[in-house]
Amino acid sequence: MYSTAYIILFLLYAVMALMYRYSSEYGKKWIKAASILVFIFFFGLRGFVGDDWLIYYPTFQSMYSDNVVNVVTSMQGSDLELGFGLLQAICKFIYPDYHFFIFVCCTLQCALIYNFFRKRVDNLPLAFSIFVCMSGLEIEINLLRNSISLFLCLNALDYLMARKPLQYFALCLLATTLHISSIVFIPLYFFLHKRLPLWLFVAIFVFSAVFLVAQINFIGPILLYAASFMGELYQDLVYSYIEGEMTAIQGFLSIGVLERLFTGCLVICYYNKLVKISKDNVMFINAFLLYFLSFAFLREFEVASRRVALLFVFSYWILWCDLFKCFAYKGNKILYAFFILCYGVLKIHSMTNEPKMQYDNILFNAKSYAERYTIYMVNKKE
């Protein structure tokens, strides 16, 4: 089972979350520290795991780091943003080893995500367990540029709520130098903080849920119709793109669909309580709605729906923690925790149970680049 290491990580954080709940203040400090160290050890010392190393290892090896001019020159023709290239160059100048670069990136990511969590969650290991379960693994392992960029934008949300546009836009623009997808956060400044009336939230959620459950495809036909007026060449291009990107249609009772509907129903039931717990939850409730909409209306395109949804998955990391505070009865809290535990194990297993995700740690005889490349290509052909 290639997913074993990741399931153990998730369960370890779950155990630490339970210990944290019943620990003294002194004990909580040690558990917080352990949570951070586990994060850096697991992700920062990983070997060639996932997909991203196929791009970043060659670019790191070919990177010039003796001066800024050569850095810019060496990046010509590549798809990497300048800020990320400079980060690579600085790391290579300090110590020219790819794993050192990954360790620095992970430490930076951990600092940013911890700063985001510490202001909003009481139980840090619980937040990390939900993070690992809800796309955190994919973000950390397969989206190196996106992850740092996204976490910078999450730290900018403080300025969004405080209505400080200069600081907010500055951080978001800095994030775009690492990955251009962060440009999505710029228009969020104007509406993400605004509380929707509950009836409007329900109406939008129900309308989009109908699209999701009924598996209504409308973007593809619209693109094909528009391309028909532009000539046969464009029509063929659009058709080939749709054929390549359209996801396999899943049954409406898939676990992922049920989870999103279940979470949406919980948010509706405890909408007012969530807002009372923290005014920032207005922002996270709106982000969850954007997450849900991206799946409902972009589901016919697998890559597009997943990438857009990942920009708003941070809403889960906060809302799932705060939902524990909404339940009045202990039994409901236990059932909710059991749901997260079971769903987390199932989801992590489905995401990671393939050869390319076999976990390696550089402290314990990790496979070389050549070995992992061979394994990756052999399994890709199969």
C-alpha positions as CSV (number, residue, x, y, z in Angstrom):
1,M,0.0,0.0,0.0
2,Y,1.6,3.2,-1.2
3,S,-0.7,5.2,0.9
4,T,0.4,3.8,4.2
5,A,2.8,6.6,5.2
6,Y,0.2,9.3,4.4
7,I,-2.5,7.6,6.4
8,I,-0.1,7.2,9.3
9,L,0.6,11.0,9.1
10,F,-3.1,11.8,9.1
11,L,-3.8,9.4,12.1
12,L,-0.8,10.8,14.0
13,Y,-2.2,14.3,13.7
14,A,-5.6,13.0,14.8
15,V,-4.1,11.4,17.9
16,M,-2.2,14.6,18.7
17,A,-5.5,16.5,18.3
18,L,-7.1,14.3,20.9
19,M,-4.2,14.6,23.2
20,Y,-4.2,18.4,22.8
21,R,-7.8,18.6,23.8
22,Y,-7.1,17.1,27.2
23,S,-3.6,18.5,27.9
24,S,-2.5,21.3,30.2
25,E,-1.2,24.6,28.7
26,Y,2.3,23.4,29.1
27,G,1.5,20.1,27.3
28,K,-0.3,22.0,24.5
29,K,2.9,24.0,23.7
30,W,4.8,20.7,23.3
31,I,2.1,19.2,21.1
32,K,2.1,22.4,18.9
33,A,5.9,22.1,18.5
34,A,5.6,18.4,17.7
35,S,2.9,19.2,15.0
36,I,5.2,21.6,13.3
37,L,8.3,19.3,13.5
38,V,6.3,16.4,12.1
39,F,5.1,18.6,9.2
40,I,8.7,19.7,8.3
41,F,10.1,16.2,8.8
42,F,7.5,14.6,6.6
43,F,7.3,17.1,3.8
44,G,10.6,18.9,4.0
45,L,12.7,15.7,3.9
46,R,10.7,13.8,1.3
47,G,12.4,12.3,-1.7
48,F,11.2,12.3,-5.2
49,V,7.5,11.8,-4.5
50,G,4.6,12.7,-6.7
51,D,4.9,14.6,-10.0
52,D,6.5,18.1,-9.4
53,W,10.1,16.9,-9.1
54,L,9.9,15.9,-12.8
55,I,9.8,19.7,-13.5
56,Y,11.7,21.3,-10.7
57,Y,14.7,19.0,-10.3
58,P,15.9,19.6,-13.9
59,T,15.3,23.3,-13.7
60,F,17.1,23.5,-10.4
61,Q,20.1,21.6,-11.8
62,S,20.3,23.9,-14.8
63,M,19.8,27.1,-12.7
64,Y,22.7,29.6,-12.6
65,S,23.0,31.3,-9.3
66,D,26.2,33.4,-9.5
67,N,24.3,36.7,-10.2
68,V,20.8,38.0,-10.9
69,V,21.5,38.5,-14.6
70,N,22.3,34.9,-15.1
71,V,19.3,33.8,-13.1
72,V,17.0,35.8,-15.5
73,T,18.9,34.5,-18.5
74,S,18.7,30.9,-17.4
75,M,14.9,31.2,-17.0
76,Q,14.3,32.4,-20.5
77,G,12.0,30.0,-22.3
78,S,10.8,28.4,-19.1
79,D,7.3,28.6,-17.6
80,L,8.5,29.5,-14.1
81,E,7.7,32.9,-12.6
82,L,10.5,35.2,-11.7
83,G,10.0,35.1,-8.0
84,F,10.1,31.3,-7.9
85,G,13.2,31.4,-10.0
86,L,14.9,33.8,-7.6
87,L,14.0,31.5,-4.7
88,Q,15.6,28.6,-6.5
89,A,18.7,30.6,-7.3
90,I,19.1,31.8,-3.7
91,C,18.8,28.3,-2.3
92,K,21.3,26.9,-4.9
93,F,23.8,29.7,-4.1
94,I,23.6,28.8,-0.4
95,Y,23.8,25.1,-0.9
96,P,23.5,23.5,-4.4
97,D,21.3,20.5,-3.5
98,Y,17.8,20.0,-4.7
99,H,16.6,18.5,-1.4
100,F,17.9,21.5,0.5
101,F,15.7,23.7,-1.8
102,I,12.7,21.5,-1.0
103,F,13.5,21.7,2.7
104,V,13.6,25.6,2.5
105,C,10.3,25.7,0.6
106,C,8.7,23.4,3.1
107,T,9.9,25.5,6.1
108,L,8.6,28.6,4.4
109,Q,5.3,26.9,3.7
110,C,5.0,25.7,7.3
111,A,5.7,29.2,8.7
112,L,3.0,30.7,6.5
113,I,0.4,28.0,7.2
114,Y,1.2,28.2,11.0
115,N,0.7,31.9,11.0
116,F,-2.6,31.5,9.2
117,F,-3.8,28.8,11.6
118,R,-2.6,30.3,14.9
119,K,-5.0,33.2,14.7
120,R,-8.0,31.1,13.8
121,V,-7.9,27.6,15.4
122,D,-7.5,26.5,19.0
123,N,-6.3,23.0,18.2
124,L,-3.3,23.1,15.8
125,P,-2.9,19.4,15.2
126,L,-6.6,19.1,14.4
127,A,-6.1,21.8,11.8
128,F,-3.1,20.0,10.4
129,S,-5.1,16.7,10.2
130,I,-7.9,18.4,8.2
131,F,-5.2,20.1,6.1
132,V,-3.7,16.7,5.2
133,C,-7.1,15.2,4.5
134,M,-8.5,18.1,2.5
135,S,-6.0,18.6,-0.4
136,G,-3.0,19.5,1.8
137,L,-1.1,16.5,0.6
138,E,-1.7,17.4,-3.0
139,I,-0.7,21.0,-2.4
140,E,2.5,20.1,-0.5
141,I,3.7,17.4,-2.8
142,N,2.5,18.2,-6.3
143,L,2.0,22.0,-6.3
144,L,5.3,23.5,-5.1
145,R,4.9,26.9,-6.6
146,N,1.2,27.1,-6.0
147,S,1.6,26.2,-2.3
148,I,3.9,29.1,-1.3
149,S,1.8,31.4,-3.5
150,L,-1.5,30.3,-1.9
151,F,-0.2,30.5,1.6
152,L,1.0,34.1,1.0
153,C,-2.5,35.0,-0.1
154,L,-4.0,33.3,3.0
155,N,-1.8,35.5,5.2
156,A,-3.1,38.5,3.2
157,L,-6.6,37.7,4.3
158,D,-6.0,39.5,7.6
159,Y,-5.6,42.7,5.6
160,L,-8.8,41.9,3.6
161,M,-10.8,41.8,6.8
162,A,-9.1,44.9,8.2
163,R,-9.8,46.7,4.9
164,K,-6.2,47.5,4.2
165,P,-5.9,47.4,0.5
166,L,-2.3,48.4,0.0
167,Q,-1.0,45.6,2.2
168,Y,-3.4,43.1,0.8
169,F,-2.7,43.8,-2.9
170,A,1.1,43.9,-2.2
171,L,1.0,40.4,-0.7
172,C,-1.2,39.1,-3.5
173,L,1.1,40.6,-6.2
174,L,4.1,39.1,-4.5
175,A,2.3,35.8,-4.6
176,T,1.8,36.1,-8.3
177,T,5.6,36.2,-8.8
178,L,5.6,32.6,-7.5
179,H,2.5,31.4,-9.3
180,I,0.1,33.4,-11.5
181,S,-3.0,31.6,-10.2
182,S,-2.9,34.0,-7.1
183,I,-4.2,36.7,-9.3
184,V,-7.6,35.2,-8.5
185,F,-7.3,36.6,-4.9
186,I,-7.1,40.2,-6.1
187,P,-10.8,40.7,-6.9
188,L,-11.8,38.8,-3.7
189,Y,-10.9,41.9,-1.7
190,F,-14.1,43.6,-2.9
191,F,-16.7,40.9,-1.8
192,L,-15.2,38.0,0.2
193,H,-15.8,39.8,3.5
194,K,-19.4,40.5,2.8
195,R,-22.0,38.4,4.7
196,L,-24.6,36.9,2.4
197,P,-28.2,36.6,3.8
198,L,-28.8,33.0,4.7
199,W,-31.6,32.6,2.1
200,L,-29.3,33.8,-0.7
201,F,-26.5,31.3,0.4
202,V,-29.1,28.5,0.5
203,A,-30.5,29.5,-3.0
204,I,-27.0,29.6,-4.6
205,F,-26.0,26.3,-2.9
206,V,-29.2,24.4,-3.9
207,F,-29.0,25.7,-7.5
208,S,-25.4,24.6,-7.9
209,A,-26.1,21.3,-6.1
210,V,-28.7,20.5,-8.8
211,F,-26.0,21.1,-11.5
212,L,-23.6,18.9,-9.6
213,V,-26.0,16.0,-8.9
214,A,-27.7,16.1,-12.3
215,Q,-24.3,16.1,-14.0
216,I,-25.3,18.9,-16.3
217,N,-22.6,19.8,-18.9
218,F,-23.0,23.2,-20.5
219,I,-19.5,24.7,-20.9
220,G,-18.3,22.2,-23.5
221,P,-21.4,22.7,-25.7
222,I,-21.1,26.5,-25.4
223,L,-17.4,26.3,-26.4
224,L,-18.2,24.1,-29.4
225,Y,-21.0,26.3,-30.5
226,A,-18.8,29.4,-30.3
227,A,-16.0,27.7,-32.2
228,S,-18.4,26.7,-35.0
229,F,-18.5,30.4,-36.0
230,M,-14.7,30.6,-36.1
231,G,-13.9,28.0,-38.7
232,E,-13.2,24.3,-38.8
233,L,-9.6,24.7,-37.4
234,Y,-10.8,26.3,-34.2
235,Q,-13.7,23.9,-33.9
236,D,-11.2,20.9,-34.2
237,L,-9.0,22.5,-31.5
238,V,-11.8,23.1,-29.1
239,Y,-13.1,19.5,-29.7
240,S,-9.7,18.0,-29.1
241,Y,-9.3,20.1,-25.9
242,I,-12.7,19.0,-24.6
243,E,-12.0,15.3,-25.4
244,G,-8.7,15.5,-23.6
245,E,-9.9,17.4,-20.5
246,M,-13.4,16.2,-19.9
247,T,-13.5,14.1,-16.8
248,A,-15.2,10.8,-16.5
249,I,-18.7,11.2,-15.4
250,Q,-19.1,10.0,-11.8
251,G,-22.3,8.8,-10.2
252,F,-24.1,11.4,-8.2
253,L,-23.6,9.3,-5.1
254,S,-19.8,9.4,-5.2
255,I,-18.1,10.0,-1.8
256,G,-16.7,13.3,-2.9
257,V,-20.1,14.7,-4.0
258,L,-21.8,13.4,-0.8
259,E,-19.1,15.0,1.4
260,R,-19.5,18.4,-0.3
261,L,-23.3,18.2,0.0
262,F,-22.9,17.2,3.7
263,T,-20.5,20.0,4.4
264,G,-22.8,22.5,2.7
265,C,-25.8,21.3,4.8
266,L,-23.8,21.7,8.0
267,V,-22.7,25.2,7.0
268,I,-26.4,26.1,6.4
269,C,-27.6,24.6,9.7
270,Y,-24.9,26.4,11.7
271,Y,-24.5,29.5,9.6
272,N,-25.2,32.0,12.3
273,K,-23.2,30.1,14.9
274,L,-20.2,30.0,12.7
275,V,-20.4,33.7,12.2
276,K,-20.7,34.3,16.0
277,I,-17.6,32.1,16.6
278,S,-15.5,34.4,14.5
279,K,-16.3,37.3,12.1
280,D,-13.6,35.8,9.8
281,N,-15.9,32.8,9.2
282,V,-17.9,35.1,6.8
283,M,-14.9,35.0,4.6
284,F,-14.5,31.2,4.9
285,I,-18.1,30.5,4.3
286,N,-18.0,32.6,1.1
287,A,-14.8,30.7,0.1
288,F,-16.5,27.4,0.6
289,L,-19.3,28.5,-1.6
290,L,-16.8,29.4,-4.3
291,Y,-15.2,26.0,-3.8
292,F,-18.5,24.3,-4.3
293,L,-19.4,26.4,-7.3
294,S,-16.1,25.5,-9.0
295,F,-16.9,21.8,-8.7
296,A,-20.5,22.2,-9.7
297,F,-20.0,24.3,-12.9
298,L,-16.5,23.2,-14.0
299,R,-16.8,19.5,-13.2
300,E,-16.8,18.5,-16.9
301,F,-13.1,19.7,-17.0
302,E,-11.1,17.7,-14.5
303,V,-8.0,19.9,-14.4
304,A,-9.8,23.2,-14.4
305,S,-12.2,22.2,-11.7
306,R,-9.5,20.8,-9.4
307,R,-7.1,23.7,-9.9
308,V,-9.8,26.4,-9.2
309,A,-11.2,24.5,-6.3
310,L,-7.8,24.2,-4.7
311,L,-7.6,28.0,-4.4
312,F,-10.6,27.9,-2.0
313,V,-10.1,24.6,-0.2
314,F,-8.6,26.5,2.7
315,S,-12.2,27.2,3.8
316,Y,-12.4,23.5,5.0
317,W,-9.3,23.9,7.2
318,I,-11.1,26.5,9.3
319,L,-14.8,25.6,9.0
320,W,-14.4,21.9,9.8
321,C,-12.5,22.9,13.0
322,D,-15.1,25.5,14.0
323,L,-18.0,23.1,13.4
324,F,-16.9,21.1,16.4
325,K,-17.8,24.2,18.5
326,C,-21.3,24.3,17.0
327,F,-22.5,20.9,18.3
328,A,-24.3,21.1,21.6
329,Y,-24.1,17.4,22.4
330,K,-21.0,15.4,22.9
331,G,-22.4,12.5,20.9
332,N,-22.7,14.7,17.8
333,K,-19.1,15.8,18.2
334,I,-18.0,12.1,18.4
335,L,-20.0,11.2,15.2
336,Y,-18.6,14.2,13.4
337,A,-15.0,13.3,14.4
338,F,-15.7,9.7,13.3
339,F,-16.9,11.0,9.9
340,I,-13.7,13.1,9.4
341,L,-11.6,10.1,10.5
342,C,-13.2,7.7,8.1
343,Y,-13.5,10.1,5.2
344,G,-9.9,11.2,5.7
345,V,-8.5,7.7,5.5
346,L,-10.6,6.8,2.4
347,K,-9.7,10.0,0.6
348,I,-6.0,9.8,1.4
349,H,-5.9,6.2,0.3
350,S,-7.6,7.0,-3.0
351,M,-5.3,10.0,-3.7
352,T,-2.0,8.3,-2.9
353,N,-2.3,4.5,-3.6
354,E,-0.1,4.5,-6.7
355,P,3.7,3.9,-7.3
356,K,4.6,7.5,-7.9
357,M,3.3,8.4,-4.4
358,Q,5.5,5.8,-2.6
359,Y,6.9,7.9,0.3
360,D,10.7,8.3,0.5
361,N,12.6,10.3,3.2
362,I,16.2,11.4,2.4
363,L,17.3,10.4,5.9
364,F,16.4,6.7,5.2
365,N,17.9,5.7,1.9
366,A,15.6,7.5,-0.5
367,K,15.7,6.4,-4.1
368,S,17.7,8.5,-6.5
369,Y,16.3,10.7,-9.2
370,A,17.2,8.1,-11.9
371,E,15.5,5.3,-9.9
372,R,12.3,7.3,-9.3
373,Y,12.2,8.5,-12.9
374,T,12.4,4.9,-14.2
375,I,9.6,3.8,-11.8
376,Y,7.5,6.7,-12.8
377,M,7.9,6.1,-16.6
378,V,7.3,2.4,-16.3
379,N,4.1,2.9,-14.4
380,K,3.0,5.7,-16.7
381,K,3.2,3.3,-19.7
382,E,1.2,0.7,-17.9
